[in-house]
């Protein structure tokens, strides 16, 4: 029988993978793997999407722990946290760009 903690870990991983699976979010993740840190307006401009769209996707990724946000005056900037899952995602998704 699986422990409750193991089931919770699997469900958490599934949620992160499902969230990252959106094509726009994959582009954002790969962009941030290269940039290391970027603000919403820069990401939107470089990827050719509206600030509102970029902000929505960034907040969604941050909510599941795939990104961290930092306030810089009036700007919100995002970066990729360090961790095995994130590094594994980079190896898997960014080889297709």
N, C-alpha and C positions, 0 to 999 in steps of 0.2 A: 504494500500500500504506500502511495506517495505521501510525503509529508505536506502539510499545509504550506510551509515555506517554499518548498520546491514548486508546487502548483502556482503559487503567487509569482515566483521568479519567472516561470514559463509564460504566464499571462502578461507580465510586465514586458518581457522580451517581445512577445507577439504584438503588443500594442506599439512598441517602438518601431518594429519592422513595418507594421501596417502604416504608421504615420510617415515613415521615411519613404515608403513605396510610391508616393505620388510623384509624377515626373517633374513637376516644378520644384518640389522639395528636394529631389535628388540633385537637380541643378544647383540649388542653393547650397546644399551640403558640399558638393564638389568645389563650388566657388570658394566657400569658407575654408576648405582643406588647403587650398592654394593661398588664399589671402591671410589666413590665420585669424584675422579680426576685421570686421567691416561694419559700417553703419547702414541702416535701412535704406537711406536715399542712394548711397553708393551701390548697394546690391541691386536695387531696383533699376538704376540707370544702366549698370553694366550688363544686367540680364534682360533688359528691354521690357520690363513690366512696370505697372504702376506702383507707387509707394504703398498704397493700401493693400494691393495683392501681396507684395513682398512682406509687408508687416504681418499680414494674416498668416502666411506660411511660416515665418520666423517665430511668431508667438506659438504656433501649433507645435513646432519642433522643440521649442524651449519647454513647453508644458510637459512633454514626455521625457525631458532630460537629455535630448540630443544636442541642445545648444544652451549656452549661458548668455545672459544679457548684462550689459553695463550701461549706465547712463553717463553721457558725456555732455553736460550742459542740457540743451533741449533735445539732443540726439540720443537715440538708443542704438547701441552697437552690439554685435553678436560675435561670439567665438565658440569654437568647438572644445568641449571639455576633454581632458585626457582620460583615457580608459580603454580597456581591451575591446569592448563592443564597438566603440567609435573607430578605433584603429582597424578592426576587422571590416567595418562598413566601408572605410576608405579604400581598402584593398579590393573589395568586391565591387563597389559601384563606380568608382572613378576610373577604372580601367576602360570603361565604355565611352568616355567622353571624347 
